[in-house]
Amino acid sequence: MAAKRFVLVAGNIGAGKTSLTQKLAEKLGWLSGFETVEQNPYLGKFYGDMRAWAFHLQVFLLGQRADQHIAAHAAPQSYILDRSIYEDYHIFARALHELGNLNDEDLATYRRVYQLVIEHLPRPDLLVFLRAPVDALLARIQARGRAMEAGISADYLQLLDRFYAEWLASFDLCPVLTVPSGDWDFVNRPQHLELVTAKIQEKLSGKDDVVFPEA
């Protein structure tokens, strides 16, 4: 029987996380988990007044993602999650603070709660990080036309990109596989999915020689 694996997919908005998570789960026969917005009581309020609801939203998402993380690790089958709990603080809470929507006290309080939560979480087996240029991210966001993403700017994506680089520079909870996803299409180009699947399996087996050809 194949070993049970627990994999997280991380990356900027529009990097292709959901598409890759779905396709990998289908191909490998793994269970998959995604962020749900329907059960989020704060999201609509947050977009109406970000400063008033940013802290509430982040705490809710932290609890939701911790539940998901624990359930995925405990499942008997291999599991892959679209976005990691670690991005909640290192990327999005910091971005809210940088933009003035989360004050110093709230960020410090949130960070303390975040640290208490992640200290007791099981470690994943692999983090797959999708990296794409900001212009590619912006083009994908505009193409999918989601109302809640209408205000996302290149400057905001660049800010998140910087925070991702800082976070990954010190991330040591598990191996990281970086996938250059700017020109890759995991849905319509099977060869791209095949290559990424092979590299993930190599990384999980302990092989470190990961070289991506030009897309």
MDTraj code that builds the backbone (N, CA, C; nanometers):
import mdtraj as md
import numpy as np

residues = "MET ALA ALA LYS ARG PHE VAL LEU VAL ALA GLY ASN ILE GLY ALA GLY LYS THR SER LEU THR GLN LYS LEU ALA GLU LYS LEU GLY TRP LEU SER GLY PHE GLU THR VAL GLU GLN ASN PRO TYR LEU GLY LYS PHE TYR GLY ASP MET ARG ALA TRP ALA PHE HIS LEU GLN VAL PHE LEU LEU GLY GLN ARG ALA ASP GLN HIS ILE ALA ALA HIS ALA ALA PRO GLN SER TYR ILE LEU ASP ARG SER ILE TYR GLU ASP TYR HIS ILE PHE ALA ARG ALA LEU HIS GLU LEU GLY ASN LEU ASN ASP GLU ASP LEU ALA THR TYR ARG ARG VAL TYR GLN LEU VAL ILE GLU HIS LEU PRO ARG PRO ASP LEU LEU VAL PHE LEU ARG ALA PRO VAL ASP ALA LEU LEU ALA ARG ILE GLN ALA ARG GLY ARG ALA MET GLU ALA GLY ILE SER ALA ASP TYR LEU GLN LEU LEU ASP ARG PHE TYR ALA GLU TRP LEU ALA SER PHE ASP LEU CYS PRO VAL LEU THR VAL PRO SER GLY ASP TRP ASP PHE VAL ASN ARG PRO GLN HIS LEU GLU LEU VAL THR ALA LYS ILE GLN GLU LYS LEU SER GLY LYS ASP ASP VAL VAL PHE PRO GLU ALA".split()
xyz = np.array([
    [0.0846, -0.1190, 0.0000],
    [0.0000, 0.0000, 0.0000],
    [0.0886, 0.1245, 0.0000],
    [0.0526, 0.2220, -0.0855],
    [0.1298, 0.3450, -0.0928],
    [0.1191, 0.4215, 0.0383],
    [0.2267, 0.4905, 0.0751],
    [0.2265, 0.5684, 0.1986],
    [0.1265, 0.6821, 0.1891],
    [0.0646, 0.7126, 0.3020],
    [-0.0278, 0.8258, 0.3058],
    [0.0527, 0.9559, 0.3030],
    [0.0121, 1.0501, 0.2191],
    [0.0813, 1.1781, 0.2042],
    [-0.0124, 1.2930, 0.2365],
    [0.0474, 1.3996, 0.2894],
    [-0.0274, 1.5215, 0.3211],
    [0.0467, 1.6378, 0.2567],
    [-0.0142, 1.6965, 0.1532],
    [0.0514, 1.7977, 0.0704],
    [-0.0294, 1.9269, 0.0724],
    [0.0415, 2.0398, 0.0806],
    [-0.0207, 2.1717, 0.0750],
    [0.0217, 2.2423, -0.0539],
    [-0.0710, 2.3157, -0.1133],
    [-0.0406, 2.3963, -0.2320],
    [-0.0531, 2.5429, -0.1930],
    [0.0529, 2.6192, -0.2145],
    [0.0556, 2.7603, -0.1768],
    [0.0896, 2.8453, -0.2984],
    [0.0579, 2.9740, -0.2892],
    [0.0935, 3.0638, -0.3982],
    [0.0042, 3.1858, -0.4016],
    [0.0475, 3.2843, -0.4751],
    [-0.0224, 3.4114, -0.4864],
    [-0.1600, 3.3923, -0.5508],
    [-0.2423, 3.4935, -0.5426],
    [-0.3752, 3.4912, -0.6043],
    [-0.3581, 3.4774, -0.7558],
    [-0.4265, 3.3780, -0.8137],
    [-0.4177, 3.3578, -0.9578],
    [-0.3029, 3.2700, -1.0031],
    [-0.2304, 3.2096, -0.9097],
    [-0.1142, 3.1274, -0.9463],
    [-0.1523, 2.9906, -1.0015],
    [-0.2779, 2.9481, -0.9807],
    [-0.3219, 2.8191, -1.0317],
    [-0.3381, 2.7118, -0.9261],
    [-0.3503, 2.7525, -0.8004],
    [-0.3568, 2.6570, -0.6892],
    [-0.4768, 2.5630, -0.6990],
    [-0.5942, 2.6192, -0.7221],
    [-0.7154, 2.5373, -0.7245],
    [-0.7125, 2.4383, -0.8402],
    [-0.6717, 2.4849, -0.9571],
    [-0.6647, 2.3955, -1.0739],
    [-0.5674, 2.2811, -1.0498],
    [-0.4496, 2.3130, -0.9963],
    [-0.3511, 2.2084, -0.9724],
    [-0.3991, 2.1119, -0.8647],
    [-0.4566, 2.1639, -0.7581],
    [-0.5067, 2.0781, -0.6500],
    [-0.6119, 1.9809, -0.7019],
    [-0.7057, 2.0324, -0.7807],
    [-0.8115, 1.9470, -0.8361],
    [-0.7539, 1.8389, -0.9252],
    [-0.6650, 1.8774, -1.0156],
    [-0.6115, 1.7828, -1.1128],
    [-0.5211, 1.6788, -1.0477],
    [-0.4407, 1.7203, -0.9501],
    [-0.3545, 1.6251, -0.8799],
    [-0.4369, 1.5243, -0.8009],
    [-0.5420, 1.5726, -0.7343],
    [-0.6278, 1.4829, -0.6576],
    [-0.6925, 1.3788, -0.7490],
    [-0.7395, 1.4237, -0.8654],
    [-0.8015, 1.3314, -0.9607],
    [-0.6994, 1.2294, -1.0125],
    [-0.5825, 1.2771, -1.0466],
    [-0.4818, 1.1905, -1.1075],
    [-0.4258, 1.0885, -1.0091],
    [-0.4028, 1.1310, -0.8864],
    [-0.3384, 1.0447, -0.7872],
    [-0.4378, 0.9709, -0.6974],
    [-0.5664, 1.0035, -0.7113],
    [-0.6664, 0.9397, -0.6264],
    [-0.6627, 0.9877, -0.4828],
    [-0.6207, 1.1125, -0.4633],
    [-0.6125, 1.1706, -0.3299],
    [-0.7410, 1.2455, -0.2974],
    [-0.7644, 1.2669, -0.1692],
    [-0.8694, 1.3569, -0.1258],
    [-0.8183, 1.5004, -0.1379],
    [-0.9098, 1.5951, -0.1521],
    [-0.8696, 1.7348, -0.1687],
    [-0.9580, 1.8255, -0.0839],
    [-0.9026, 1.9403, -0.0451],
    [-0.9756, 2.0380, 0.0339],
    [-0.9531, 2.1778, -0.0195],
    [-1.0569, 2.2604, -0.0116],
    [-1.0522, 2.3956, -0.0671],
    [-1.1132, 2.4946, 0.0320],
    [-1.0740, 2.6187, 0.0171],
    [-1.1318, 2.7230, 0.1014],
    [-1.2766, 2.7460, 0.0605],
    [-1.3671, 2.7486, 0.1578],
    [-1.5082, 2.7722, 0.1276],
    [-1.5478, 2.9116, 0.1742],
    [-1.6150, 2.9847, 0.0873],
    [-1.6570, 3.1209, 0.1217],
    [-1.8023, 3.1247, 0.1661],
    [-1.8796, 3.0187, 0.1315],
    [-2.0228, 3.0200, 0.1628],
    [-2.0485, 3.0216, 0.3133],
    [-1.9627, 2.9553, 0.3912],
    [-1.9829, 2.9447, 0.5358],
    [-1.9067, 3.0519, 0.6137],
    [-1.8568, 3.1522, 0.5445],
    [-1.7783, 3.2567, 0.6092],
    [-1.8688, 3.3766, 0.6418],
    [-1.8995, 3.4004, 0.7693],
    [-1.9918, 3.5092, 0.8046],
    [-1.9285, 3.6475, 0.7997],
    [-1.7983, 3.6542, 0.7798],
    [-1.7296, 3.7831, 0.7867],
    [-1.6874, 3.8375, 0.6513],
    [-1.6877, 3.7539, 0.5484],
    [-1.6295, 3.7956, 0.4213],
    [-1.7016, 3.9159, 0.3621],
    [-1.8339, 3.9107, 0.3576],
    [-1.9094, 4.0226, 0.3028],
    [-1.8900, 4.1493, 0.3841],
    [-1.8884, 4.1357, 0.5167],
    [-1.8668, 4.2507, 0.6043],
    [-1.7264, 4.3087, 0.5835],
    [-1.6291, 4.2188, 0.5648],
    [-1.4914, 4.2622, 0.5441],
    [-1.4783, 4.3487, 0.4194],
    [-1.5389, 4.3046, 0.3104],
    [-1.5296, 4.3833, 0.1874],
    [-1.6063, 4.5144, 0.1972],
    [-1.7021, 4.5213, 0.2910],
    [-1.7740, 4.6461, 0.3124],
    [-1.6968, 4.7452, 0.3984],
    [-1.6154, 4.6927, 0.4918],
    [-1.5367, 4.7781, 0.5816],
    [-1.4159, 4.6968, 0.6299],
    [-1.3077, 4.7026, 0.5565],
    [-1.1925, 4.6167, 0.5833],
    [-1.1299, 4.6435, 0.7197],
    [-1.1200, 4.7686, 0.7588],
    [-1.0568, 4.8007, 0.8875],
    [-1.1378, 4.7480, 1.0052],
    [-1.2685, 4.7515, 0.9928],
    [-1.3541, 4.7085, 1.1035],
    [-1.3566, 4.5559, 1.1180],
    [-1.3405, 4.4824, 1.0076],
    [-1.3630, 4.3383, 1.0105],
    [-1.2405, 4.2540, 0.9773],
    [-1.1259, 4.3145, 0.9539],
    [-1.0066, 4.2385, 0.9154],
    [-0.9654, 4.1382, 1.0231],
    [-0.9628, 4.1801, 1.1482],
    [-0.9204, 4.0908, 1.2568],
    [-1.0177, 3.9736, 1.2708],
    [-1.1484, 4.0033, 1.2670],
    [-1.2498, 3.8978, 1.2787],
    [-1.2341, 3.7956, 1.1663],
    [-1.2145, 3.8462, 1.0458],
    [-1.1997, 3.7570, 0.9302],
    [-1.0780, 3.6667, 0.9447],
    [-0.9660, 3.7243, 0.9854],
    [-0.8432, 3.6456, 0.9965],
    [-0.8553, 3.5377, 1.1041],
    [-0.9184, 3.5698, 1.2163],
    [-0.9360, 3.4698, 1.3228],
    [-1.0281, 3.3577, 1.2755],
    [-1.1346, 3.3932, 1.2062],
    [-1.2255, 3.2908, 1.1535],
    [-1.1521, 3.1991, 1.0563],
    [-1.0765, 3.2562, 0.9635],
    [-1.0041, 3.1766, 0.8648],
    [-0.8993, 3.0871, 0.9304],
    [-0.8365, 3.1384, 1.0366],
    [-0.7373, 3.0582, 1.1080],
    [-0.8019, 2.9331, 1.1670],
    [-0.9171, 2.9493, 1.2318],
    [-0.9863, 2.8344, 1.2877],
    [-1.0342, 2.7382, 1.1808],
    [-1.0888, 2.7927, 1.0738],
    [-1.1375, 2.7092, 0.9633],
    [-1.0236, 2.6280, 0.9017],
    [-0.9112, 2.6943, 0.8801],
    [-0.7998, 2.6249, 0.8147],
    [-0.7324, 2.5257, 0.9092],
    [-0.7303, 2.5552, 1.0389],
    [-0.6740, 2.4600, 1.1348],
    [-0.7582, 2.3326, 1.1384],
    [-0.8898, 2.3472, 1.1392],
    [-0.9786, 2.2303, 1.1350],
    [-0.9515, 2.1472, 1.0094],
    [-0.9378, 2.2151, 0.8987],
    [-0.9137, 2.1472, 0.7708],
    [-0.7794, 2.0760, 0.7703],
    [-0.6771, 2.1429, 0.8227],
    [-0.5420, 2.0877, 0.8295],
    [-0.5408, 1.9592, 0.9139],
    [-0.6045, 1.9649, 1.0303],
    [-0.6076, 1.8495, 1.1215],
    [-0.6843, 1.7333, 1.0582],
    [-0.7981, 1.7634, 0.9966],
    [-0.8789, 1.6584, 0.9336],
    [-0.8047, 1.5940, 0.8171],
    [-0.7342, 1.6750, 0.7395],
    [-0.6600, 1.6211, 0.6258],
    [-0.5480, 1.5287, 0.6720],
    [-0.4779, 1.5683, 0.7766],
    [-0.3695, 1.4851, 0.8280],
    [-0.4230, 1.3546, 0.8870],
    [-0.5393, 1.3603, 0.9496],
    [-0.5956, 1.2423, 1.0156],
    [-0.6632, 1.1458, 0.9185],
    [-0.6966, 1.1922, 0.7986],
    [-0.7656, 1.1068, 0.7019],
    [-0.6781, 0.9871, 0.6644],
    [-0.7380, 0.8720, 0.6418],
    [-0.6593, 0.7539, 0.6068],
    [-0.5979, 0.7610, 0.4677],
    [-0.6557, 0.8412, 0.3799],
    [-0.6042, 0.8554, 0.2438],
    [-0.5126, 0.9776, 0.2325],
    [-0.4317, 0.9772, 0.1273],
    [-0.3495, 1.0949, 0.0990],
    [-0.4401, 1.2137, 0.0721],
    [-0.3907, 1.3311, 0.1103],
    [-0.4751, 1.4513, 0.1071],
    [-0.3942, 1.5685, 0.0553],
    [-0.4576, 1.6530, -0.0271],
    [-0.3931, 1.7741, -0.0769],
    [-0.4863, 1.8924, -0.0522],
    [-0.4304, 2.0004, 0.0036],
    [-0.5090, 2.1187, 0.0381],
    [-0.4699, 2.2378, -0.0481],
    [-0.5702, 2.3082, -0.0952],
    [-0.5528, 2.4323, -0.1703],
    [-0.5344, 2.5463, -0.0699],
    [-0.4147, 2.5945, -0.0580],
    [-0.3671, 2.6974, 0.0341],
    [-0.3379, 2.6396, 0.1717],
    [-0.2367, 2.6979, 0.2368],
    [-0.1926, 2.6488, 0.3675],
    [-0.2313, 2.7468, 0.4779],
    [-0.2386, 2.6950, 0.5989],
    [-0.2668, 2.7790, 0.7146],
    [-0.1533, 2.8783, 0.7394],
    [-0.0336, 2.8440, 0.6979],
    [0.0833, 2.9289, 0.7251],
    [0.0770, 3.0616, 0.6487],
    [0.0071, 3.0622, 0.5365],
    [-0.0071, 3.1854, 0.4591],
    [-0.0968, 3.2869, 0.5294],
    [-0.1833, 3.2389, 0.6184],
    [-0.2772, 3.3297, 0.6852],
    [-0.2052, 3.4425, 0.7582],
    [-0.0995, 3.4070, 0.8322],
    [-0.0239, 3.5116, 0.8999],
    [0.0842, 3.5715, 0.8107],
    [0.1705, 3.4857, 0.7579],
    [0.2913, 3.5328, 0.6905],
    [0.2628, 3.6142, 0.5644],
    [0.1488, 3.5916, 0.5029],
    [0.1162, 3.6655, 0.3809],
    [0.0012, 3.7633, 0.4049],
    [-0.1159, 3.7114, 0.4390],
    [-0.2364, 3.7939, 0.4329],
    [-0.2560, 3.8842, 0.5540],
    [-0.2271, 3.8372, 0.6733],
    [-0.2366, 3.9265, 0.7896],
    [-0.1333, 4.0380, 0.7790],
    [-0.0134, 4.0024, 0.7351],
    [0.0905, 4.1049, 0.7177],
    [0.0512, 4.2060, 0.6101],
    [-0.0124, 4.1599, 0.5043],
    [-0.0557, 4.2513, 0.3987],
    [-0.1643, 4.3454, 0.4505],
    [-0.2574, 4.2922, 0.5289],
    [-0.3610, 4.3780, 0.5877],
    [-0.2984, 4.4847, 0.6769],
    [-0.1977, 4.4466, 0.7526],
    [-0.1280, 4.5419, 0.8385],
    [-0.0537, 4.6462, 0.7560],
    [0.0143, 4.6005, 0.6529],
    [0.0910, 4.6917, 0.5667],
    [0.0008, 4.7967, 0.5024],
    [-0.1210, 4.7571, 0.4693],
    [-0.2135, 4.8472, 0.4002],
    [-0.3001, 4.9284, 0.4972],
    [-0.2772, 4.9115, 0.6283],
    [-0.3482, 4.9916, 0.7263],
    [-0.4830, 4.9383, 0.7678],
    [-0.5136, 4.8130, 0.7308],
    [-0.6425, 4.7550, 0.7663],
    [-0.6377, 4.6694, 0.8925],
    [-0.5173, 4.6497, 0.9471],
    [-0.4998, 4.5751, 1.0720],
    [-0.3955, 4.6509, 1.1533],
    [-0.4335, 4.6999, 1.2705],
    [-0.3399, 4.7826, 1.3464],
    [-0.2339, 4.6972, 1.4171],
    [-0.1378, 4.7636, 1.4775],
    [-0.0256, 4.6933, 1.5401],
    [-0.0723, 4.5968, 1.6495],
    [-0.1651, 4.6420, 1.7324],
    [-0.2127, 4.5588, 1.8435],
    [-0.2855, 4.4346, 1.7933],
    [-0.3706, 4.4533, 1.6930],
    [-0.4445, 4.3391, 1.6387],
    [-0.3520, 4.2400, 1.5700],
    [-0.2516, 4.2904, 1.4987],
    [-0.1562, 4.1998, 1.4334],
    [-0.0791, 4.1201, 1.5379],
    [-0.0356, 4.1857, 1.6462],
    [0.0393, 4.1168, 1.7512],
    [-0.0477, 4.0108, 1.8200],
    [-0.1740, 4.0455, 1.8458],
    [-0.2656, 3.9502, 1.9086],
    [-0.2905, 3.8322, 1.8170],
    [-0.3153, 3.8612, 1.6901],
    [-0.3392, 3.7541, 1.5932],
    [-0.2168, 3.6633, 1.5816],
    [-0.0987, 3.7224, 1.5819],
    [0.0237, 3.6424, 1.5698],
    [0.0393, 3.5478, 1.6889],
    [0.0061, 3.5922, 1.8084],
    [0.0154, 3.5058, 1.9268],
    [-0.0790, 3.3866, 1.9156],
    [-0.2017, 3.4138, 1.8725],
    [-0.2990, 3.3055, 1.8544],
    [-0.2524, 3.2100, 1.7441],
    [-0.2057, 3.2674, 1.6349],
    [-0.1554, 3.1873, 1.5230],
    [-0.0427, 3.0945, 1.5678],
    [0.0529, 3.1470, 1.6444],
    [0.1654, 3.0661, 1.6895],
    [0.1185, 2.9518, 1.7799],
    [0.0234, 2.9794, 1.8680],
    [-0.0298, 2.8747, 1.9553],
    [-0.0967, 2.7642, 1.8749],
    [-0.1667, 2.8032, 1.7689],
    [-0.2361, 2.7054, 1.6854],
    [-0.1369, 2.6186, 1.6083],
    [-0.0427, 2.6806, 1.5390],
    [0.0434, 2.6008, 1.4504],
    [0.1444, 2.5156, 1.5270],
    [0.1758, 2.5542, 1.6508],
    [0.2690, 2.4734, 1.7309],
    [0.2173, 2.3321, 1.7538],
    [0.0868, 2.3147, 1.7500],
    [0.0263, 2.1843, 1.7790],
    [-0.0251, 2.1144, 1.6544],
    [0.0035, 2.1699, 1.5366],
    [-0.0431, 2.1072, 1.4132],
    [0.0589, 2.0057, 1.3616],
    [0.0127, 1.8956, 1.3037],
    [0.1050, 1.8014, 1.2405],
    [0.1690, 1.8643, 1.1172],
    [0.2912, 1.8258, 1.0905],
    [0.3620, 1.8827, 0.9754],
    [0.3167, 1.8167, 0.8457],
    [0.3093, 1.8942, 0.7396],
    [0.2796, 1.8342, 0.6086],
    [0.4026, 1.7598, 0.5561],
    [0.3816, 1.6784, 0.4535],
    [0.4928, 1.6074, 0.3899],
    [0.5601, 1.6914, 0.2828],
    [0.4843, 1.7848, 0.2246],
    [0.5389, 1.8651, 0.1144],
    [0.4558, 1.9917, 0.0980],
    [0.5252, 2.1015, 0.0686],
    [0.4596, 2.2260, 0.0293],
    [0.4930, 2.2510, -0.1179],
    [0.3904, 2.2578, -0.2009],
    [0.4081, 2.2907, -0.3422],
    [0.3791, 2.4397, -0.3582],
    [0.4799, 2.5159, -0.3975],
    [0.4639, 2.6599, -0.4119],
    [0.4582, 2.6955, -0.5598],
    [0.3471, 2.7570, -0.6019],
    [0.3306, 2.8006, -0.7404],
    [0.3757, 2.9451, -0.7528],
    [0.4720, 2.9662, -0.8410],
    [0.5283, 3.1008, -0.8593],
    [0.5000, 3.1484, -1.0015],
    [0.4428, 3.2686, -1.0114],
    [0.4110, 3.3249, -1.1429],
    [0.4352, 3.4752, -1.1405],
    [0.4737, 3.5342, -1.2540],
    [0.4928, 3.6796, -1.2589],
    [0.3621, 3.7533, -1.2319],
    [0.3748, 3.8734, -1.1787],
    [0.2566, 3.9513, -1.1420],
    [0.1681, 3.9783, -1.2623],
    [0.2261, 4.0033, -1.3790],
    [0.1420, 4.0309, -1.4959],
    [0.0580, 3.9098, -1.5347],
    [0.1124, 3.7893, -1.5178],
    [0.0356, 3.6675, -1.5457],
    [-0.0753, 3.6489, -1.4428],
    [-0.0451, 3.6780, -1.3157],
    [-0.1464, 3.6683, -1.2106],
    [-0.2621, 3.7633, -1.2388],
    [-0.2284, 3.8858, -1.2724],
    [-0.3309, 3.9875, -1.2960],
    [-0.4176, 3.9500, -1.4161],
    [-0.3563, 3.8965, -1.5209],
    [-0.4321, 3.8563, -1.6396],
    [-0.5308, 3.7447, -1.6066],
    [-0.4892, 3.6489, -1.5248],
    [-0.5785, 3.5386, -1.4868],
    [-0.6930, 3.5875, -1.3991],
    [-0.6615, 3.6771, -1.3056],
    [-0.7646, 3.7314, -1.2169],
    [-0.8696, 3.8071, -1.2973],
    [-0.8243, 3.8865, -1.3926],
    [-0.9166, 3.9634, -1.4759],
    [-0.9988, 3.8721, -1.5645],
    [-0.9369, 3.7632, -1.6135],
    [-1.0069, 3.6704, -1.7032],
    [-1.1182, 3.5951, -1.6315],
    [-1.0987, 3.5609, -1.5040],
    [-1.2031, 3.4841, -1.4359],
    [-1.3147, 3.5732, -1.3812],
    [-1.2901, 3.7023, -1.3696],
    [-1.3966, 3.7990, -1.3460],
    [-1.4757, 3.7831, -1.2176],
    [-1.4106, 3.7460, -1.1083],
    [-1.4810, 3.7345, -0.9809],
    [-1.5012, 3.8723, -0.9202],
    [-1.6238, 3.8993, -0.8752],
    [-1.6570, 4.0323, -0.8231],
    [-1.5685, 4.0704, -0.7055],
    [-1.5413, 3.9745, -0.6147],
    [-1.4643, 4.0068, -0.4954],
    [-1.3164, 4.0337, -0.5266],
    [-1.2734, 3.9990, -0.6468],
    [-1.1342, 4.0214, -0.6852],
    [-1.1166, 4.1447, -0.7743],
    [-1.2238, 4.2170, -0.7976],
    [-1.2201, 4.3288, -0.8921],
    [-1.1208, 4.4374, -0.8507],
    [-1.0987, 4.4533, -0.7208],
    [-1.0106, 4.5602, -0.6745],
    [-0.8647, 4.5201, -0.6600],
    [-0.8302, 4.3985, -0.6961],
    [-0.6913, 4.3529, -0.6809],
    [-0.6027, 4.4215, -0.7843],
    [-0.4967, 4.4838, -0.7377],
    [-0.4069, 4.5587, -0.8255],
    [-0.2726, 4.4886, -0.8379],
    [-0.1949, 4.5321, -0.9355],
    [-0.0596, 4.4792, -0.9521],
    [0.0256, 4.5099, -0.8298],
    [0.0066, 4.6267, -0.7702],
    [0.0834, 4.6638, -0.6506],
    [0.0543, 4.5689, -0.5346],
    [-0.0732, 4.5300, -0.5192],
    [-0.1099, 4.4384, -0.4118],
    [-0.0483, 4.3007, -0.4359],
    [-0.0545, 4.2528, -0.5580],
    [0.0056, 4.1236, -0.5906],
    [0.1563, 4.1259, -0.5695],
    [0.2187, 4.2396, -0.6001],
    [0.3624, 4.2537, -0.5784],
    [0.3957, 4.2506, -0.4292],
    [0.3105, 4.3118, -0.3486],
    [0.3286, 4.3083, -0.2035],
    [0.3208, 4.1646, -0.1525],
    [0.2189, 4.0912, -0.1960],
    [0.2065, 3.9506, -0.1560],
    [0.3272, 3.8700, -0.2030],
    [0.3732, 3.8977, -0.3226],
    [0.4905, 3.8288, -0.3782],
    [0.6121, 3.8474, -0.2863],
    [0.6297, 3.9690, -0.2363],
    [0.7425, 3.9969, -0.1462],
    [0.7290, 3.9189, -0.0165],
    [0.6078, 3.9147, 0.0372],
    [0.5866, 3.8400, 0.1606],
    [0.6063, 3.6899, 0.1404],
    [0.5659, 3.6389, 0.0242],
    [0.5901, 3.4969, -0.0049],
    [0.7393, 3.4666, -0.0063],
    [0.8179, 3.5533, -0.0693],
    [0.9632, 3.5324, -0.0754],
    [1.0238, 3.5325, 0.0643],
    [0.9801, 3.6251, 0.1490],
    [1.0323, 3.6333, 0.2862],
    [0.9938, 3.5098, 0.3675],
    [0.8703, 3.4664, 0.3517],
    [0.8223, 3.3490, 0.4256],
    [0.8983, 3.2226, 0.3853],
    [0.9102, 3.1998, 0.2563],
    [0.9730, 3.0767, 0.2090],
    [1.1227, 3.0730, 0.2382],
    [1.1830, 3.1895, 0.2549],
    [1.3262, 3.1937, 0.2848],
    [1.3576, 3.1274, 0.4185],
    [1.2597, 3.1239, 0.5096],
    [1.2837, 3.0642, 0.6414],
    [1.1905, 2.9463, 0.6713],
    [1.1106, 2.9048, 0.5753],
    [1.0170, 2.7945, 0.5972],
    [1.0919, 2.6619, 0.6045],
    [1.0741, 2.5868, 0.7147],
    [1.1500, 2.4635, 0.7321],
    [1.0654, 2.3495, 0.7898],
    [0.9344, 2.3599, 0.7787],
    [0.8488, 2.2563, 0.8353],
    [0.8454, 2.1296, 0.7500],
    [0.8740, 2.1441, 0.6215],
    [0.8721, 2.0300, 0.5301],
    [0.9459, 2.0711, 0.4025],
    [0.9761, 1.9764, 0.3143],
    [1.0365, 2.0134, 0.1854],
    [0.9424, 2.1028, 0.1046],
    [1.0021, 2.1856, 0.0184],
    [0.9261, 2.2759, -0.0676],
    [0.9607, 2.2468, -0.2130],
    [0.8595, 2.2334, -0.2960],
    [0.8781, 2.2204, -0.4407],
    [0.8216, 2.3454, -0.5058],
    [0.9063, 2.4236, -0.5704],
    [0.8613, 2.5453, -0.6374],
    [0.8321, 2.5158, -0.7838],
    [0.7116, 2.5479, -0.8266],
    [0.6680, 2.5224, -0.9636],
    [0.6495, 2.6558, -1.0351],
    [0.7216, 2.6792, -1.1436],
    [0.7042, 2.8040, -1.2196],
    [0.5771, 2.7966, -1.3028],
    [0.4676, 2.8535, -1.2512],
    [0.3364, 2.8308, -1.3113],
    [0.2888, 2.9417, -1.4049],
    [0.3732, 3.0386, -1.4334],
    [0.3289, 3.1513, -1.5153],
    [0.2769, 3.1123, -1.6516],
    [0.3476, 3.0230, -1.7210],
    [0.3079, 2.9811, -1.8553],
    [0.2511, 2.8396, -1.8576],
    [0.2205, 2.7878, -1.7411],
    [0.1752, 2.6493, -1.7332],
    [0.0240, 2.6428, -1.7230],
    [-0.0347, 2.5400, -1.7841],
    [-0.1791, 2.5206, -1.7837],
    [-0.2062, 2.3763, -1.7430],
    [-0.2395, 2.3582, -1.6153],
    [-0.2578, 2.2223, -1.5621],
    [-0.3900, 2.1604, -1.6067],
    [-0.4813, 2.2416, -1.6590],
    [-0.6125, 2.1917, -1.7003],
    [-0.6118, 2.1468, -1.8461],
    [-0.5556, 2.2283, -1.9351],
    [-0.5655, 2.2028, -2.0787],
    [-0.4405, 2.1443, -2.1426],
    [-0.3320, 2.1359, -2.0667],
    [-0.2083, 2.0797, -2.1222],
    [-0.1618, 1.9640, -2.0334],
    [-0.2027, 1.8423, -2.0693],
    [-0.1734, 1.7248, -1.9855],
    [-0.0254, 1.7054, -1.9570],
    [0.0621, 1.7471, -2.0504],
    [0.2055, 1.7271, -2.0279],
    [0.2564, 1.8099, -1.9104],
    [0.1931, 1.9242, -1.8857],
    [0.2322, 2.0058, -1.7711],
    [0.1939, 1.9361, -1.6409],
    [0.0728, 1.8824, -1.6368],
    [0.0288, 1.8096, -1.5183],
    [0.1140, 1.6856, -1.4955],
    [0.1488, 1.6166, -1.6016],
    [0.2314, 1.4959, -1.5904],
    [0.3670, 1.5289, -1.5287],
    [0.4280, 1.6359, -1.5756],
    [0.5606, 1.6728, -1.5272],
    [0.5562, 1.7120, -1.3796],
    [0.4586, 1.7935, -1.3437],
    [0.4475, 1.8358, -1.2036],
    [0.4176, 1.7165, -1.1143],
    [0.3308, 1.6272, -1.1586],
    [0.3002, 1.5069, -1.0805],
    [0.4264, 1.4250, -1.0559],
    [0.5064, 1.4082, -1.1600],
    [0.6306, 1.3310, -1.1460],
    [0.7261, 1.3977, -1.0483],
    [0.7372, 1.5284, -1.0557],
    [0.8283, 1.6000, -0.9661],
    [0.7808, 1.5926, -0.8208],
    [0.6493, 1.5991, -0.8002],
    [0.5950, 1.5861, -0.6644],
    [0.6251, 1.4479, -0.6088],
    [0.6055, 1.3453, -0.6900],
    [0.6322, 1.2095, -0.6439],
    [0.7812, 1.1891, -0.6149],
    [0.8682, 1.2491, -0.6955],
    [1.0122, 1.2419, -0.6697],
    [1.0468, 1.3095, -0.5376],
    [0.9891, 1.4260, -0.5170],
    [1.0185, 1.5014, -0.3943],
    [0.9698, 1.4255, -0.2708],
    [0.8519, 1.3657, -0.2800],
    [0.7981, 1.2890, -0.1677],
    [0.8802, 1.1633, -0.1398],
    [0.9448, 1.1121, -0.2434],
    [1.0270, 0.9920, -0.2253],
    [1.1676, 1.0250, -0.1766],
    [1.1980, 1.1558, -0.1652],
    [1.3275, 1.1960, -0.1119],
    [1.4287, 1.2391, -0.2160],
    [1.3895, 1.2402, -0.3439],
    [1.4813, 1.2849, -0.4485],
    [1.4777, 1.4371, -0.4567],
    [1.5947, 1.4969, -0.4711],
    [1.6028, 1.6434, -0.4679],
    [1.6436, 1.7061, -0.5999],
    [1.6667, 1.6265, -0.7013],
    [1.7118, 1.6790, -0.8292],
    [1.5903, 1.7223, -0.9100],
    [1.5411, 1.8433, -0.8832],
    [1.4195, 1.8922, -0.9474],
    [1.4553, 2.0053, -1.0414],
    [1.4477, 1.9787, -1.1708],
    [1.4826, 2.0787, -1.2718],
    [1.3661, 2.0887, -1.3697],
    [1.3118, 2.2074, -1.3854],
    [1.2010, 2.2273, -1.4770],
    [1.2514, 2.2795, -1.6108],
    [1.2104, 2.2181, -1.7213],
    [1.2440, 2.2751, -1.8530],
    [1.1579, 2.3973, -1.8788],
    [1.1902, 2.4697, -1.9845],
    [1.1096, 2.5847, -2.0212],
    [0.9717, 2.5366, -2.0651],
    [0.8682, 2.6093, -2.0252],
    [0.7319, 2.5689, -2.0612],
    [0.7098, 2.5881, -2.2108],
])
top = md.Topology()
chain = top.add_chain()
for i, resn in enumerate(residues, 1):
    res = top.add_residue(resn, chain, resSeq=i)
    for name in ("N", "CA", "C"):
        top.add_atom(name, md.element.get_by_symbol(name[0]), res)
traj = md.Trajectory(xyz[None], top)
